[in-house]
Amino acid sequence: MANGPARRPSRTGGSSPASASPGALAPLWRQAPRSRLVRTILVALCWAGVVIAVQRQPVPWEKVLEPLEGLASSVAMPAMSAKDWGIIASPSSVEEGGMSASRTDDVSADNLQSNNMASVKVLLTLEASALEAYLDDPAHKDWIRASLDDAGLLPKVSELGIDVARVMRRPDYVITNETMDSNLRTRGRDVLDEVASLVFQSAGASSHGNIASNDLRPVVLDAPSLILLVPFLLEALEKRVGSASNVQVLIAADEGMNTAFRAALTHALEHVFPFFVDEDRIDNVCLERKQQSTAWARPTCEFKNWMVTRISLPAGHDCLPCTIVETRVLQRASLWAALIPSLARLPENVRIVKARVLEPRLRDEDGQAPPGRKPLIGNVDFGMSALFAQTDSPVTRPLWQRSLIVHKRLAEEVAEILFLAQKSVGFSEPILDKVALCPGMERFIDAGSCWPKERGVSAKDRGPSNRMKQVNVAVVSCLPQLIIAGVQKAGTAEMGIWLDENTNFRRQDGGMETHYFDCTGRGAGKDRPSCRHFRDKRMKEIGQAVKDDRRVGTVRNIFAWNETAHESRSWYLYATLGHLNFAQMLERRLVFDKSPAYFDLAHPMDVMRVMPHVKIVFILRNPVDRFHSSYFQMCVRNLASVNSRCSEAKLSHKLERMLSRRQDPIQSAQSEAGILGEHDVEDVELYRALRVGHYAEHLARWQRAFSDHQILVLFAETFRSAPDATLRAVEEFASRPIGALQPMDEAVKDLEPFKYSPVRASNGYWVVNNRSKAFHPSHKSLMRRETRAMLEAYYSPWNRRLTSLLRR
Ligand SMILES: Nc1ncnc2c1ncn2[C@@H]1O[C@H](COP(=O)(O)OS(=O)(=O)O)[C@@H](OP(=O)(O)O)[C@H]1O
């Protein structure tokens, strides 16, 4: 535990915190206490040569897809032999890396011929735009029209739920997301099989001949659909033609932009790699790492043009993910590691290429992104590129060569990630060779990390003379260096006011309690009405505020690995709670969050995995007084309807009843019944208020997650009597390197000492401005003597535990 006022004796009320010790605790608090018809029509459609565009269907994986590994292993791969079969190419993959013929040219027979793709009969592309280009070709258009008219298929198309009225630029041939989606939901695998039939029947009909452009059957699918479909496609092909050798399968995957794909990744992850959703296990990895190393090598992240994140774990083979950044990157990498073998079990001629342009194309010679074009791929969305880099088939070689440079770099990064991931997911052979590990500049995501908006001012504008101009021009989002994480009703508001007065400190979120970690993640307070408000309203606003902020978007990619709309793991939002303008950042370098509900309601490891080196301050107060204050606050705020019943007599009566059911407070607190024993809402609240005072219980959880150097325990009683010295201790704690764990943070070097100017309020408290709660007391009555005695007895064992915990 950090040396602070708690450690040095303060026998008198007026003594300095700098001279308090654990031994001083006892005198403070003596006592402690989830058709056939259709098939026929589809076959007819195929034979008639209808081009059906299935545009970006979000596959309801949760209904259709069993765990990926199960699916892949259940499909027997055919022996391939028919040379003139071809499947699939995404024309836009030609464009990859900045070279390109136009999309329309790409899908022409000539272009395919010239690219050794003459045998390609089926175009399976992930890109709607490629299909559009294909459909715009007059030759294709006429053929499609004629086919449809001849077959008289339009009504049947409607029967199938194909919305002939809704088309992008060719309204007749789009299966809408909704209809396909609902078909998939109700008939699942049958529909997939139909789509496979659709693709292959037509190809089978014209086999052994030279390809004509109208033999192409584009089916636009999104990446998860395609990955899902590949086994079915080959199965279907085998059934129909008996063999299918030399089928060139190029899957162009457009994973980066597709939210459904992201969702599918997450879903698959949950099935394929339980490790990565086993929070406790990840926690343990973090903790073990911390225990094994006195100087815990901080995992490093590099932002390269802020688009590519690299990650390097501590050297050696024992590295496992731990922090939120590591787990985020490794989760993605390991999913691909899982998909690769399942696809690799397919014939070797199945290749995956990346369908979309990458960030380098989007920049001009000066490295500037053209206006209006945003990078399509976030900083960790590069999984497919490594596969592309490995492609060496005659079909893909020209493409590969042309985009070699771009992809090599990305491939190296993916190789690196996969290498790191493979051990975690149990592969014994390297998936790819390990390439250099994370050289160069390093940037960390940790306590105090800030992300400036693009509109930021240039460095030379930051001189002191024009500082004022920069106010309100640029904004940064920061994670706090310091959290006043407890306890409620111990003067934390006052502490926040004092610190905010100090020009070295800046409070997150305009002085509000962020309630981030008690209302998100594994926070035990998540279901409280106040947290619902936090999630439903506040975070939505914040999300909107950062939507156009690309840098924050980058941060979001890192943090939001398990993000869903309502179940927020959107760690990045936490950073955005700390908006500062540059002037504030320059002048107030230490950002702090004051959310005292964290003490008993947040999961400390959630905090630690986002900000491994954050510093935490707890202000403890005699639990008896704290409880009393808490009771009356409950009455006034949360239980307004029963306000009239709040009185010293009522409190005494309730406590008597509640405590009589708990002979051994420690035992009962440790059992679920400790809380669940209460059914009445008011009683539940009351018991929570009581339990906050089990300081040793909660502090031990925080001590498990953070080093002693990161925790400072203060006492309300000392803060009240010697505020200036107490604040000095906080300043010193905030600016001190965390033992051997962390080098001096630039943000806290050379802080100007701040001089507070407190005045004495009428109730005797020292205050620095009129926001102080000293002017707004939550209660006026004095605790009854018998209530105090009851509470002192109750808290006695907890206080003894606390004393020994602090003495360690
Ligand atoms: N400087 C100082 N030192 C110690 N205690 C102080 C100080 N200033 C205020 N108080 C008392 O703390 C109680 C309010 O605590 P918090 O500000 O932590 O409340 S909250 O959790 O933010 O709601 C509240 O206690 P009660 O008056 O007993 O309700 C305040 O009076």
The ligand as an ORCA input file, in Angstrom:
! r2SCAN-3c Opt
* xyz 0 1
  N     -13.634     17.333      4.720
  C     -14.384     16.327      5.107
  N     -13.886     15.327      5.755
  C     -14.643     14.303      6.146
  N     -15.934     14.188      5.916
  C     -16.477     15.170      5.253
  C     -15.755     16.276      4.802
  N     -16.580     17.075      4.178
  C     -17.777     16.489      4.210
  N     -17.705     15.338      4.886
  C     -18.777     14.418      5.179
  O     -18.756     13.302      4.266
  C     -20.081     12.919      4.020
  C     -20.303     12.995      2.549
  O     -19.415     12.084      1.988
  P     -19.173     12.016      0.443
  O     -18.854     13.360     -0.065
  O     -18.153     10.950      0.199
  O     -20.596     11.570     -0.083
  S     -20.878     10.890     -1.512
  O     -20.523      9.494     -1.417
  O     -20.120     11.625     -2.530
  O     -22.356     11.066     -1.660
  C     -20.977     13.820      4.785
  O     -21.234     13.169      6.005
  P     -22.558     13.378      6.848
  O     -22.593     14.830      7.163
  O     -22.377     12.534      8.046
  O     -23.717     12.940      6.003
  C     -20.125     15.057      4.950
  O     -20.467     15.810      6.064
*
